[in-house]
Each structure stands twice: as structure tokens, then as C-alpha cells.
Amino acid sequence: MSTPQMIRTPLTELTGVAHPIIQTGMGWVSGASLVSATAEAGALGFLASATMTIDELERAIVAVKERTDKPFGVNMRADAGDAEARARLLTKYGVPVAGFALAPKQALVEQLKSDGIVVIPSIGAVRHAEKLQAWGVDAVLIQGGEGGGHTGAVPTSMLIPSVVSAVDIPVIAAGGFYDGRGLAAALAYGAVGIGMGTRFLLTSDSRVPEEIKRRYLAADLNGTVVTTKADGMPHRLLRTDFVEGLERTTGIGRLVDSAKRGLEYRRVSGMSWIEYLRDGIAMKKATGRSLAQMAQAANTPMLLKAGLVDGDTSAGMLASGQVVGLIDDLPSCEELVDRVVREAAERIRAAGATLVG
């Protein structure tokens, strides 16, 4: 039985969920099992479609809808060559929320909204929020530097107020959240809810191998590192011997390894050569990456799969938020959401400040 609603915000009103909490779309992690458990707990779960073929995404959407009648979303790569085809699946199956890594094309935003779908892109800078507001998105999810995976340099505590002050649309905060104190703090900063990745990865409903979960739980606050050696972009990862070795790898050796894994990703994703090249061109145009960074980019999904799916930390990476050092248990999604909501409500009630004058 899900927790009764205690905190109502523009996020809960916009999406129809009971609680202002989002389970972010984590590649290889946010599948049908985790998303449906999150939805049943009253929060908003996102399927991570970037590491799924379009057929796998369709099956995952169907699987979630078979398990729950609660709202959920699909997170897509805005620069993917088949982004429009993936978006059409949301309309086909009545998925109420679309999420995007990076800014989607304005025409795609308009199409989704005309189909009654709420559009919530993930961004990391004020200028991106301003542009997307002009394009008509419903809200933005911002991630501060503490967050896992691809991340920026601005701490969440400074990014939230800067974006909230710049736009009129709802702002959801991510990067460094794991409990009710964080939710209460985010609301005080002006956000309408929080997004959590690492915290949902470390639940009993997550399909990440148990030995990998234990590896996460053993980490302290210095247990992550931000590196550009994975794909040329800042990426926060759990410290492992493999990642330390990646940091020491020379440019040529890294590119050779990246090319091999990139070809494996093409095979696993089911892309034809034409689709693979078209996808790369779209990514380059959207992100402005160099050719060397592009060669490395296709490498990243396979490195994450090795760690998060295969459980092989000797040949793979583990994306992780800095908050991993504060997490010490594996609750169910229902237990986690209940805990976060109740603690946030208690913190808000017990703020204790007295206004004078």
C-alpha cells in the first residue's frame, strides 16, 4: 500500500503522482521492474531508453503498464537518430511523461505536448532552462555536480536558485538527494521536487547484481571520481581499479578500446551501420563533441553494462552520485519513498523558525 500524499507541489499536480519524487532514467538500471515499483510507491519512475533498442523499449512500456496503472515516464536521448520514433511509442501506449537527456528539438516538444504528454528535459545550466521554457516544456530537471553519470561543475545548492530565479516553469532538483531532509531543502530553495538516481539504484527492487550493490554500499564520501577519460565528457563514477586504470590510459590506447566497445554497442543495440553513423552525426551536432570524443561516446554504454549488468568491475564502470557515501541500506521503493516523504513532512513542520518584527 503506497504512502498517503503529504506534500503537494506543482510536480504532483503536473504528473499525477502522489509524491514530488522522481526516479531518474539510469541506463541498464531503470527497467520495467524498478519503474513499476517506483510508480506503485507513488513516485515518478523513468524508463531509461538510451540503452534499449526501440523494440526493447516497447516491450518495457508494455511490461510497466501490465504491472501498474500509476503514472510513469520514458527518458530518451534527445540527440538519438530515432528520437521521434521512440516518442511515438509514448503516444501509442499513453505514457504520460517524456524525459530527455539534453534539449529535444522544438518540433518534438510541440508534438508531444499536442498529444497531451508532459515534457520534462534534464539540463545542467540556466541558459538551457531559458531556451526550453521558450519552447514550451512543462518543467525541467536540473542536476548539480554531485550527481552521478554525466555531470557539471556547479553544486546543486547553487544551481537550484539560479535556475528557479531565471524561469517561471517548475524546476526539479537532482544531484545529492537521498532522504527527506534533502526533499525539504530542495523545496525551500524553490524546487518542486527531487530526482534521485543512486538512491533508487540501491533498493531491493533494482536489478543491479547484489555484489555490485554491496560495492556501492562500501563507498564513502570520497568514493567517487569525475573523469573525462570514459567518453571525453565529465562523468562521475564509483572509484574502482578499472576507473583508476582508465585515468592512466594514453589517448591512442583509449581510442582503440573505445572503438572496439563502440562496435559491440552497435551490435547489441541492433543498429544498422547507416543508423549507427546517423546516430553519431546527430549526437555530434547536438553536443558539439570532437571526433575523438565521438569515438569514445559509443564506448560508454558497454562499460556501464559490464559493471551494472554483468557485475564485472574489472572491465566496467559504475556511475554513481557523490551521495553514495551516505547510503547504507537497500529498502524497497515503497519503503524508500515512504521514508523520504514522512521525514520531509516532519522537517517542514519542525522548521522551528520564529518570525519577529
C-alpha positions as CSV (number, residue, x, y, z in Angstrom):
1,M,0.0,0.0,0.0
2,S,1.5,3.3,-1.1
3,T,2.1,6.2,1.4
4,P,-0.8,8.8,1.6
5,Q,0.0,12.1,0.0
6,M,1.6,14.5,2.4
7,I,3.2,17.1,0.2
8,R,1.5,18.6,-2.8
9,T,3.6,20.6,-5.3
10,P,3.4,21.7,-8.9
11,L,5.2,18.4,-9.8
12,T,2.5,16.2,-8.3
13,E,-0.2,18.3,-9.9
14,L,1.5,18.2,-13.3
15,T,2.2,14.5,-13.5
16,G,-0.5,13.0,-11.3
17,V,1.9,11.2,-8.9
18,A,1.3,11.3,-5.2
19,H,4.8,12.4,-4.1
20,P,7.3,15.0,-5.5
21,I,10.0,12.4,-6.1
22,I,11.5,11.2,-9.4
23,Q,13.5,8.1,-10.1
24,T,15.8,9.2,-12.8
25,G,16.4,7.3,-16.0
26,M,19.6,5.3,-15.4
27,G,20.9,3.3,-18.4
28,W,20.9,-0.5,-17.7
29,V,19.2,0.1,-14.3
30,S,15.8,1.8,-14.9
31,G,13.9,-1.0,-16.5
32,A,10.3,-2.2,-16.1
33,S,10.8,-3.7,-12.7
34,L,12.3,-0.6,-11.0
35,V,10.0,1.8,-12.8
36,S,6.8,-0.1,-11.9
37,A,7.9,-0.4,-8.3
38,T,8.6,3.3,-8.1
39,A,5.2,4.1,-9.7
40,E,3.4,1.8,-7.2
41,A,5.2,3.7,-4.4
42,G,3.6,6.9,-5.6
43,A,6.7,8.5,-7.2
44,L,7.5,9.1,-10.9
45,G,9.8,6.5,-12.4
46,F,11.5,6.9,-15.8
47,L,12.4,4.0,-18.1
48,A,15.9,4.6,-19.5
49,S,15.5,4.0,-23.2
50,A,19.0,5.0,-24.3
51,T,20.4,1.5,-23.6
52,M,17.3,-0.2,-25.2
53,T,16.6,-1.0,-28.8
54,I,13.3,0.5,-29.9
55,D,11.7,-3.0,-29.7
56,E,13.0,-3.4,-26.1
57,L,11.6,0.0,-25.2
58,E,8.2,-1.0,-26.5
59,R,8.3,-4.3,-24.5
60,A,9.4,-2.4,-21.4
61,I,6.5,0.1,-21.7
62,V,4.0,-2.7,-22.1
63,A,5.6,-4.5,-19.0
64,V,5.2,-1.4,-16.8
65,K,1.6,-0.9,-17.9
66,E,0.8,-4.5,-17.1
67,R,2.2,-4.1,-13.5
68,T,0.8,-0.7,-12.6
69,D,-1.8,1.9,-13.6
70,K,0.1,4.7,-12.0
71,P,1.9,7.4,-14.0
72,F,5.5,6.8,-15.3
73,G,7.7,8.3,-17.9
74,V,10.3,7.4,-20.6
75,N,13.6,9.1,-20.7
76,M,15.1,9.5,-24.2
77,R,18.4,10.8,-25.7
78,A,17.3,13.9,-27.5
79,D,20.2,13.5,-30.0
80,A,19.3,9.9,-30.9
81,G,18.6,9.4,-34.6
82,D,15.3,7.6,-33.8
83,A,14.1,10.0,-31.1
84,E,10.9,10.8,-32.9
85,A,10.1,7.1,-33.4
86,R,10.7,6.5,-29.7
87,A,8.5,9.4,-28.8
88,R,5.7,8.0,-30.9
89,L,5.6,5.0,-28.6
90,L,4.6,7.2,-25.7
91,T,1.6,8.4,-27.7
92,K,0.7,4.9,-28.8
93,Y,0.7,3.5,-25.3
94,G,-0.5,6.5,-23.4
95,V,2.7,7.1,-21.4
96,P,2.0,10.5,-19.7
97,V,5.6,11.9,-19.2
98,A,8.5,12.3,-21.6
99,G,12.0,13.0,-20.3
100,F,15.1,13.9,-22.3
101,A,18.8,13.9,-21.8
102,L,19.8,17.2,-23.4
103,A,17.3,19.5,-25.1
104,P,14.9,17.9,-27.5
105,K,14.0,19.6,-30.8
106,Q,11.3,22.3,-30.5
107,A,9.1,20.5,-33.1
108,L,9.3,17.3,-30.9
109,V,8.3,19.2,-27.8
110,E,5.4,20.7,-29.6
111,Q,4.3,17.3,-31.0
112,L,4.4,15.6,-27.6
113,K,2.5,18.4,-25.9
114,S,-0.1,18.3,-28.7
115,D,-0.6,14.6,-27.8
116,G,-1.1,15.5,-24.1
117,I,2.3,14.3,-22.9
118,V,4.1,16.2,-20.2
119,V,7.7,17.1,-21.3
120,I,10.5,17.3,-18.7
121,P,14.0,17.5,-20.1
122,S,17.1,17.2,-17.9
123,I,19.5,20.2,-18.1
124,G,22.5,21.5,-16.3
125,A,22.7,25.3,-16.9
126,V,20.4,28.3,-16.7
127,R,20.7,29.1,-20.4
128,H,19.3,25.7,-21.3
129,A,16.4,26.1,-19.0
130,E,15.6,29.5,-20.5
131,K,15.7,28.1,-24.0
132,L,13.5,25.2,-23.2
133,Q,11.0,27.4,-21.4
134,A,10.6,29.4,-24.6
135,W,10.0,26.1,-26.5
136,G,7.1,25.3,-24.2
137,V,8.4,22.4,-22.0
138,D,6.4,21.8,-18.9
139,A,9.2,21.6,-16.4
140,V,13.0,21.0,-16.2
141,L,15.0,18.6,-14.1
142,I,18.4,20.1,-13.2
143,Q,21.4,18.1,-12.0
144,G,24.1,19.6,-9.9
145,G,27.7,18.5,-9.8
146,E,27.2,15.9,-7.0
147,G,25.1,13.8,-9.4
148,G,26.2,10.5,-11.0
149,G,26.9,9.9,-14.6
150,H,27.4,12.8,-16.9
151,T,27.5,15.9,-14.7
152,G,28.6,19.5,-14.5
153,A,30.7,21.6,-12.1
154,V,28.0,23.7,-10.3
155,P,26.8,22.3,-7.0
156,T,23.1,21.6,-6.6
157,S,22.7,24.2,-3.8
158,M,23.8,26.9,-6.2
159,L,22.2,25.5,-9.4
160,I,18.7,25.3,-8.0
161,P,18.2,29.0,-7.0
162,S,19.9,30.2,-10.2
163,V,17.5,28.3,-12.4
164,V,14.5,28.9,-10.2
165,S,15.2,32.7,-10.5
166,A,15.6,32.5,-14.3
167,V,12.4,30.7,-15.3
168,D,8.7,30.5,-14.5
169,I,8.3,26.8,-15.1
170,P,8.6,24.2,-12.4
171,V,12.2,23.1,-11.5
172,I,13.0,19.6,-10.2
173,A,16.4,19.2,-8.5
174,A,18.7,16.3,-8.7
175,G,22.3,15.6,-7.6
176,G,23.0,14.7,-3.9
177,F,19.5,13.7,-2.7
178,Y,18.7,10.6,-0.8
179,D,16.4,11.4,2.1
180,G,13.6,13.6,3.4
181,R,16.0,16.3,4.6
182,G,17.1,16.8,1.0
183,L,13.5,17.0,-0.2
184,A,12.6,19.6,2.4
185,A,15.8,21.6,1.5
186,A,15.0,21.5,-2.2
187,L,11.5,22.8,-1.7
188,A,12.9,25.6,0.5
189,Y,15.3,26.5,-2.4
190,G,12.2,26.8,-4.7
191,A,12.3,23.4,-6.5
192,V,9.0,21.5,-6.8
193,G,10.5,18.1,-6.1
194,I,13.7,16.0,-6.3
195,G,15.2,13.4,-8.6
196,M,17.2,10.5,-7.2
197,G,19.3,8.0,-9.1
198,T,21.9,6.3,-6.9
199,R,19.4,6.1,-4.1
200,F,16.9,4.2,-6.3
201,L,19.7,2.0,-7.8
202,L,20.4,0.9,-4.2
203,T,16.9,-0.6,-3.5
204,S,15.8,-4.2,-3.3
205,D,13.7,-3.5,-6.5
206,S,16.8,-2.7,-8.5
207,R,18.1,-5.4,-10.8
208,V,21.7,-4.4,-10.3
209,P,23.7,-7.5,-9.1
210,E,23.8,-7.8,-5.3
211,E,27.6,-7.9,-5.2
212,I,27.7,-4.6,-7.1
213,K,25.2,-3.1,-4.7
214,R,27.5,-4.1,-1.8
215,R,30.4,-2.4,-3.7
216,Y,28.3,0.8,-3.7
217,L,27.4,0.5,0.0
218,A,31.0,0.1,1.0
219,A,31.9,3.5,-0.6
220,D,32.5,6.6,1.5
221,L,32.1,10.3,0.5
222,N,35.4,10.2,-1.3
223,G,34.3,7.0,-3.2
224,T,33.6,8.7,-6.5
225,V,35.7,10.5,-9.1
226,V,34.8,12.7,-12.0
227,T,36.7,11.7,-15.1
228,T,36.7,12.7,-18.8
229,K,38.5,9.5,-19.8
230,A,35.4,7.5,-20.4
231,D,33.9,9.5,-23.3
232,G,35.5,12.9,-23.2
233,M,32.8,14.5,-21.1
234,P,32.8,14.8,-17.2
235,H,31.4,11.6,-15.8
236,R,31.0,10.8,-12.1
237,L,31.9,7.2,-11.4
238,L,32.5,5.0,-8.4
239,R,36.2,4.6,-7.7
240,T,37.4,1.2,-8.9
241,D,40.7,-0.2,-10.1
242,F,39.3,-0.2,-13.6
243,V,38.4,3.5,-13.4
244,E,41.8,4.3,-11.9
245,G,43.4,2.5,-14.8
246,L,41.2,4.3,-17.2
247,E,42.6,7.6,-15.8
248,R,46.1,6.5,-16.6
249,T,45.4,5.2,-20.2
250,T,47.0,7.1,-23.0
251,G,45.0,8.7,-25.8
252,I,45.7,6.2,-28.6
253,G,45.1,3.1,-26.4
254,R,41.9,4.6,-25.1
255,L,40.6,5.3,-28.6
256,V,41.4,1.8,-29.8
257,D,39.5,0.3,-26.8
258,S,36.6,2.7,-27.4
259,A,36.3,1.8,-31.0
260,K,36.1,-1.9,-30.1
261,R,33.4,-1.3,-27.5
262,G,31.6,1.1,-29.8
263,L,31.3,-1.6,-32.4
264,E,30.0,-4.0,-29.7
265,Y,27.4,-1.4,-28.8
266,R,26.2,-1.2,-32.4
267,R,25.7,-5.0,-32.4
268,V,23.9,-5.0,-29.0
269,S,21.7,-2.1,-29.9
270,G,20.6,-3.7,-33.2
271,M,21.6,-0.7,-35.3
272,S,22.5,-1.0,-38.9
273,W,25.7,0.7,-40.0
274,I,23.6,3.5,-41.5
275,E,21.7,4.0,-38.3
276,Y,24.9,3.9,-36.2
277,L,26.5,6.6,-38.3
278,R,23.4,8.7,-38.4
279,D,23.1,8.4,-34.7
280,G,26.7,9.6,-34.3
281,I,26.2,12.5,-36.6
282,A,23.1,13.6,-34.7
283,M,25.0,13.4,-31.4
284,K,27.9,15.4,-32.7
285,K,25.5,18.1,-34.0
286,A,23.6,18.3,-30.7
287,T,26.6,18.2,-28.3
288,G,29.4,19.7,-30.3
289,R,31.8,16.9,-29.4
290,S,35.0,16.4,-31.3
291,L,35.6,13.3,-33.4
292,A,37.8,11.8,-30.7
293,Q,35.0,12.3,-28.1
294,M,32.5,10.8,-30.5
295,A,34.6,7.7,-30.8
296,Q,34.7,7.4,-27.1
297,A,31.0,8.2,-26.6
298,A,29.8,4.8,-28.0
299,N,32.2,3.2,-25.6
300,T,30.4,4.3,-22.5
301,P,27.2,2.2,-22.7
302,M,29.2,-1.0,-22.9
303,L,31.5,0.0,-20.0
304,L,28.4,0.7,-17.9
305,K,26.8,-2.6,-19.0
306,A,29.8,-4.6,-17.9
307,G,29.6,-3.1,-14.4
308,L,25.9,-2.7,-13.8
309,V,24.5,-5.7,-15.7
310,D,27.4,-8.2,-15.9
311,G,28.8,-7.3,-12.4
312,D,32.3,-7.1,-13.8
313,T,34.2,-4.2,-12.2
314,S,37.4,-5.3,-13.7
315,A,36.1,-4.4,-17.2
316,G,33.3,-1.9,-16.5
317,M,32.3,1.3,-14.8
318,L,29.7,2.1,-12.1
319,A,28.0,5.5,-12.5
320,S,27.4,7.0,-9.0
321,G,26.4,10.1,-7.3
322,Q,28.6,11.5,-4.5
323,V,25.7,10.8,-2.1
324,V,26.7,7.1,-2.2
325,G,28.8,7.7,0.8
326,L,25.7,8.4,2.9
327,I,23.7,5.4,1.9
328,D,23.9,2.2,4.0
329,D,20.8,0.1,3.2
330,L,18.7,-1.5,0.5
331,P,15.0,-0.7,1.1
332,S,12.2,-1.4,-1.3
333,C,11.0,1.5,-3.4
334,E,7.9,1.7,-1.3
335,E,9.9,1.8,1.9
336,L,12.2,4.4,0.5
337,V,9.5,6.7,-0.8
338,D,7.6,6.4,2.5
339,R,10.7,7.3,4.5
340,V,11.6,10.3,2.3
341,V,8.1,11.7,2.3
342,R,7.5,11.3,6.0
343,E,10.9,12.7,7.0
344,A,10.4,15.7,4.7
345,A,7.0,16.4,6.1
346,E,8.4,16.2,9.7
347,R,11.3,18.6,8.7
348,I,8.9,21.1,7.2
349,R,6.6,21.0,10.2
350,A,9.5,21.3,12.7
351,A,11.4,24.1,10.9
352,G,11.2,26.0,14.1
353,A,12.0,29.5,12.9
354,T,10.1,32.3,14.6
355,L,9.4,35.5,12.6
356,V,9.8,38.7,14.6
357,G,9.1,42.3,13.8
